[in-house]
Amino acid sequence: MRLTSLSKFDQKAVNAMSDLLPFFRAWVADPKRVSAISPSSSALAELITSEISPATGSVLELGPGTGVFTRALIARGLDEGDLTLVEAGAEFARLLSDRYPRARVLHMDASRITLNPLYPSNDLGAAISGLPLLSMRPRQVMGALNGAFRYLGPTGAFYQFTYGPRCPIPSTILDRMGLRASRIGTIMRNVPPSSVYRISRVA
């Protein structure tokens, strides 16, 4: 059967299966960095990208893994060339470069993006994070947030999902950085269930 003849449901199944093996290999190699044994679900991808549209402009992805959220962004009409994907895993970075040749794929540590000028200041529309913040040190969390908000415009937001019962960014870090967190939804169909938070500047 030709891929173009697959139904939307079948296409999602094909995408999920093609993501599973590289994701599992990465988890076996470094479970703390990957933090889950399977990619995020399409339902979670739809939720975390739900407030983003082509009008948003450039989007930064931190820890995109196999590109589940990237695929959802493109499905929402964003141009592949407006995406910057920052991925620390070498296998994931190669896979992303193959899948999204017009996106900017950077093989680097997302907590160190302030050391690399990615955008002009205040030029970024949104940032989406697949980083395992709960397994990262506070300094690394602050590095990723500082880097993203260095580039985000005044109304730009940082979107983060978590498997935990509350925002994965401690209130002490949010207060110190002048940020606030709002939960925008929870997906019970994800394994494990996940919530998405919008992190924005305090007005």
C-alpha positions as CSV (number, residue, x, y, z in Angstrom):
1,M,0.0,0.0,0.0
2,R,1.3,3.4,-0.9
3,L,1.9,5.7,2.1
4,T,-0.2,8.5,0.5
5,S,-3.2,6.1,0.5
6,L,-3.1,5.6,4.3
7,S,-5.9,7.0,6.4
8,K,-5.1,9.7,9.0
9,F,-5.4,7.0,11.7
10,D,-3.0,4.7,9.8
11,Q,-0.5,7.5,9.2
12,K,-0.4,8.2,12.9
13,A,0.3,4.6,13.6
14,V,3.1,4.5,11.0
15,N,4.6,7.6,12.5
16,A,4.5,6.2,16.0
17,M,6.1,2.9,15.0
18,S,8.9,4.7,13.1
19,D,9.6,6.7,16.2
20,L,9.6,3.9,18.7
21,L,12.9,2.1,18.0
22,P,15.2,5.2,18.0
23,F,13.5,6.5,21.1
24,F,13.9,3.2,22.9
25,R,17.5,2.9,22.0
26,A,18.2,6.5,23.3
27,W,16.3,5.6,26.5
28,V,18.5,2.5,27.0
29,A,21.6,4.5,26.4
30,D,20.8,7.4,28.8
31,P,17.4,7.0,30.7
32,K,17.9,10.2,32.7
33,R,18.2,12.3,29.6
34,V,15.3,10.8,27.7
35,S,13.2,10.1,30.9
36,A,10.5,8.0,29.1
37,I,10.6,4.8,27.1
38,S,8.3,5.9,24.2
39,P,7.7,9.2,22.3
40,S,4.9,11.6,23.3
41,S,1.5,10.8,21.9
42,S,-0.1,12.7,19.0
43,A,-2.8,14.0,21.5
44,L,-0.1,15.5,23.7
45,A,1.5,17.0,20.6
46,E,-1.8,18.6,19.6
47,L,-2.2,20.1,23.1
48,I,1.3,21.5,23.5
49,T,1.0,23.2,20.0
50,S,-2.6,24.3,20.4
51,E,-1.8,28.0,21.0
52,I,0.6,28.2,18.1
53,S,-0.2,29.1,14.5
54,P,1.6,30.5,11.5
55,A,1.0,34.0,12.9
56,T,3.2,33.1,15.8
57,G,6.4,33.3,13.7
58,S,9.6,31.5,14.5
59,V,9.4,28.6,17.0
60,L,12.2,27.1,19.0
61,E,12.0,23.4,20.1
62,L,14.2,22.2,23.0
63,G,14.6,18.4,23.2
64,P,12.4,17.5,20.2
65,G,13.5,13.9,20.2
66,T,12.0,12.1,17.2
67,G,10.0,15.2,16.2
68,V,6.5,14.4,17.4
69,F,5.9,18.1,18.3
70,T,7.7,19.2,15.2
71,R,5.2,17.2,13.1
72,A,2.3,18.8,14.9
73,L,3.7,22.3,14.3
74,I,3.9,21.7,10.6
75,A,0.4,20.2,10.6
76,R,-0.8,23.5,12.1
77,G,0.6,25.3,9.1
78,L,4.0,26.5,10.3
79,D,6.8,26.6,7.7
80,E,9.5,24.1,8.4
81,G,12.1,26.8,7.8
82,D,10.7,28.8,10.8
83,L,11.7,26.0,13.2
84,T,14.9,25.7,15.2
85,L,15.3,22.2,16.8
86,V,17.9,22.0,19.6
87,E,18.7,18.3,20.4
88,A,21.5,16.9,22.6
89,G,21.1,13.3,21.3
90,A,23.3,12.6,18.3
91,E,20.9,9.9,16.9
92,F,17.9,12.1,17.3
93,A,19.7,15.1,15.8
94,R,20.6,13.0,12.7
95,L,17.0,11.7,12.4
96,L,15.6,15.3,12.7
97,S,17.9,16.5,10.0
98,D,16.7,13.8,7.7
99,R,13.0,14.3,8.4
100,Y,13.0,18.1,8.4
101,P,15.8,19.2,6.0
102,R,14.6,22.8,5.9
103,A,14.5,23.3,9.7
104,R,17.5,24.4,11.6
105,V,18.7,21.4,13.6
106,L,21.4,22.1,16.3
107,H,23.1,19.2,18.0
108,M,23.8,20.8,21.4
109,D,22.8,21.1,25.1
110,A,19.6,23.1,25.4
111,S,20.7,24.5,28.8
112,R,23.6,26.2,27.1
113,I,21.7,28.0,24.3
114,T,22.6,31.5,25.7
115,L,26.1,30.8,24.5
116,N,25.0,30.6,20.9
117,P,23.2,33.5,19.3
118,L,20.2,31.8,17.7
119,Y,17.9,34.8,17.0
120,P,17.9,38.5,17.5
121,S,16.6,39.4,20.9
122,N,12.7,39.5,21.2
123,D,12.4,37.9,17.7
124,L,11.1,34.4,18.7
125,G,7.3,33.7,18.8
126,A,7.2,30.6,21.0
127,A,9.3,27.9,22.5
128,I,8.3,24.2,23.0
129,S,10.2,22.0,25.4
130,G,10.4,18.3,25.5
131,L,13.2,18.5,28.1
132,P,13.0,16.2,31.2
133,L,13.1,19.1,33.6
134,L,12.4,17.0,36.6
135,S,15.6,15.1,36.1
136,M,17.7,18.2,35.4
137,R,19.6,20.3,37.9
138,P,18.2,23.8,38.8
139,R,21.1,25.4,37.0
140,Q,20.3,23.5,33.8
141,V,16.6,24.4,34.0
142,M,17.4,28.1,34.4
143,G,19.9,27.9,31.5
144,A,17.2,26.6,29.2
145,L,14.6,29.1,30.4
146,N,17.1,32.0,30.3
147,G,18.1,31.0,26.7
148,A,14.5,30.8,25.5
149,F,13.3,34.0,27.1
150,R,16.4,35.9,25.8
151,Y,14.9,35.4,22.3
152,L,11.2,35.4,23.0
153,G,9.2,38.5,22.2
154,P,7.2,40.3,25.0
155,T,4.1,38.1,24.4
156,G,6.0,34.9,23.6
157,A,5.5,31.8,25.7
158,F,7.4,28.7,26.7
159,Y,5.4,25.5,26.6
160,Q,6.5,22.5,28.8
161,F,4.8,19.2,29.4
162,T,5.3,17.0,32.5
163,Y,4.4,13.6,33.8
164,G,4.2,15.0,37.4
165,P,1.2,16.4,39.3
166,R,2.4,20.0,39.2
167,C,4.5,22.4,37.1
168,P,8.0,20.9,36.7
169,I,9.6,24.4,37.2
170,P,9.9,25.2,41.0
171,S,8.2,28.3,42.1
172,T,11.5,29.6,43.4
173,I,12.9,29.6,39.9
174,L,9.8,31.1,38.4
175,D,9.8,33.9,41.0
176,R,13.5,34.6,40.5
177,M,13.1,34.9,36.8
178,G,9.9,36.9,36.8
179,L,7.8,34.2,35.2
180,R,4.5,32.5,35.9
181,A,3.0,29.1,35.0
182,S,-0.5,28.3,33.8
183,R,-1.7,24.7,33.1
184,I,-3.4,24.6,29.7
185,G,-4.6,21.0,29.8
186,T,-4.0,17.4,30.7
187,I,-3.9,14.4,28.4
188,M,-4.9,11.1,30.0
189,R,-4.3,9.1,26.8
190,N,-0.6,9.8,26.9
191,V,1.6,7.1,28.6
192,P,2.0,8.2,31.3
193,P,-0.7,10.9,31.5
194,S,0.8,14.4,30.9
195,S,0.0,18.0,31.6
196,V,1.1,21.0,29.6
197,Y,2.1,24.4,31.1
198,R,2.4,27.8,29.5
199,I,5.3,29.7,31.0
200,S,5.2,33.5,30.4
201,R,6.6,36.7,31.8
202,V,4.8,38.3,34.7
203,A,3.0,41.4,33.3
